[in-house]
């Protein structure tokens, strides 16, 4: 295991006290914008980077 993470790997997941968990539908809405990018991976060649466009 990477020694950089040994001190945090077994920590309990943080949850802010007094703050309710977000509904699954609300969580999904936060990432919906990324779903609109689906399909573009076929239009962008993998060997293209900002340095060699």
C-alpha positions as CSV (number, residue, x, y, z in Angstrom):
1,X,0.0,0.0,0.0
2,X,1.2,3.5,-0.7
3,X,2.6,5.0,2.5
4,X,1.1,8.4,1.6
5,X,-2.4,7.1,2.5
6,X,-1.7,4.7,5.4
7,X,-2.8,7.3,7.9
8,X,-6.2,7.9,6.3
9,X,-7.2,4.7,4.5
10,X,-9.1,3.2,7.5
11,X,-10.8,6.4,8.7
12,X,-14.6,6.5,9.0
13,X,-16.4,8.4,6.2
14,X,-17.0,12.0,7.3
15,X,-20.5,13.2,7.7
16,X,-21.3,16.7,9.0
17,X,-23.3,16.5,12.2
18,X,-26.7,18.0,11.9
19,X,-26.7,17.9,8.1
20,X,-29.0,15.4,6.5
21,X,-27.8,13.1,3.7
22,X,-28.6,14.3,0.2
23,X,-31.3,12.4,-1.6
24,X,-30.0,10.2,-4.4
25,X,-32.0,12.2,-7.0
26,X,-30.4,15.4,-5.8
27,X,-26.9,13.8,-6.0
28,X,-27.6,12.6,-9.5
29,X,-28.7,16.1,-10.6
30,X,-25.3,17.5,-9.6
31,X,-23.6,15.2,-12.2
32,X,-26.2,15.4,-14.9
33,X,-24.1,18.1,-16.7
34,X,-21.3,15.6,-17.2
35,X,-23.7,13.1,-18.8
36,X,-24.2,15.6,-21.6
37,X,-20.5,15.0,-22.6
38,X,-21.2,11.3,-23.2
39,X,-20.3,10.3,-26.8
40,X,-17.7,12.9,-27.4
41,X,-14.9,10.5,-26.5
42,X,-15.4,9.0,-30.0
43,X,-15.0,12.5,-31.7
44,X,-11.8,13.5,-29.9
45,X,-8.7,11.5,-30.9
46,X,-6.9,10.1,-27.8
47,X,-3.5,11.3,-29.1
48,X,-4.7,15.0,-29.0
49,X,-3.6,17.1,-26.1
50,X,-3.6,20.8,-25.7
51,X,0.0,20.8,-26.7
52,X,-0.4,19.1,-30.0
53,X,-3.9,20.2,-31.3
